[in-house]
Amino acid sequence: MSEAFRRTHSEINWRKIVSLRNMLIHRYDEVQQDILWNDRHLRTHDVANSARTFITSAM
């Protein structure tokens, strides 16, 4: 994502997203898949709501 996009959407915790990405890329052998799956599954609702808000505001 561009810096401008991230600034425009400051409600998103970009640092947390980048940290998760870095862990998955560089320390994948330490990731407990079941915990990651459960966490992502539970947060799907939050992501869907954020996406709806973003799409609605872009229209």
C-alpha positions as CSV (number, residue, x, y, z in Angstrom):
1,M,0.0,0.0,0.0
2,S,1.2,3.5,-0.7
3,E,2.1,5.8,2.1
4,A,-0.7,8.1,1.0
5,F,-3.2,5.3,1.2
6,R,-2.0,4.3,4.7
7,R,-2.2,7.9,5.9
8,T,-5.7,8.2,4.5
9,H,-6.8,5.0,6.3
10,S,-5.1,5.6,9.7
11,E,-7.9,3.6,11.4
12,I,-6.1,0.4,10.2
13,N,-3.2,-0.8,12.3
14,W,-0.6,-0.9,9.5
15,R,2.3,-1.7,11.9
16,K,0.5,-4.8,13.1
17,I,-0.2,-6.0,9.6
18,V,3.4,-5.5,8.6
19,S,4.7,-7.3,11.7
20,L,2.4,-10.3,11.0
21,R,3.6,-10.3,7.4
22,N,7.3,-10.2,8.5
23,M,6.7,-13.0,10.9
24,L,5.0,-15.2,8.4
25,I,7.7,-14.6,5.8
26,H,10.8,-14.9,7.9
27,R,9.8,-17.1,10.8
28,Y,7.2,-19.4,9.2
29,D,8.7,-22.5,10.8
30,E,7.7,-21.0,14.2
31,V,4.1,-20.2,13.3
32,Q,1.4,-22.3,15.0
33,Q,-1.0,-22.8,12.1
34,D,-4.1,-23.6,14.1
35,I,-3.7,-20.4,16.3
36,L,-3.1,-18.3,13.2
37,W,-6.1,-19.8,11.5
38,N,-8.4,-19.2,14.5
39,D,-7.3,-15.6,14.9
40,R,-7.7,-14.8,11.2
41,H,-11.1,-16.6,11.1
42,L,-12.4,-14.6,14.1
43,R,-11.2,-11.3,12.7
44,T,-12.8,-11.8,9.3
45,H,-15.9,-9.9,10.4
46,D,-13.8,-6.9,11.3
47,V,-12.0,-7.0,7.9
48,A,-15.3,-7.3,6.0
49,N,-16.7,-4.3,7.8
50,S,-13.6,-2.2,7.0
51,A,-13.8,-3.3,3.4
52,R,-17.5,-2.3,3.2
53,T,-16.7,1.1,4.6
54,F,-13.8,1.6,2.3
55,I,-15.8,0.6,-0.8
56,T,-18.8,2.7,0.2
57,S,-16.6,5.8,0.7
58,A,-14.9,5.2,-2.7
59,M,-18.2,5.2,-4.6
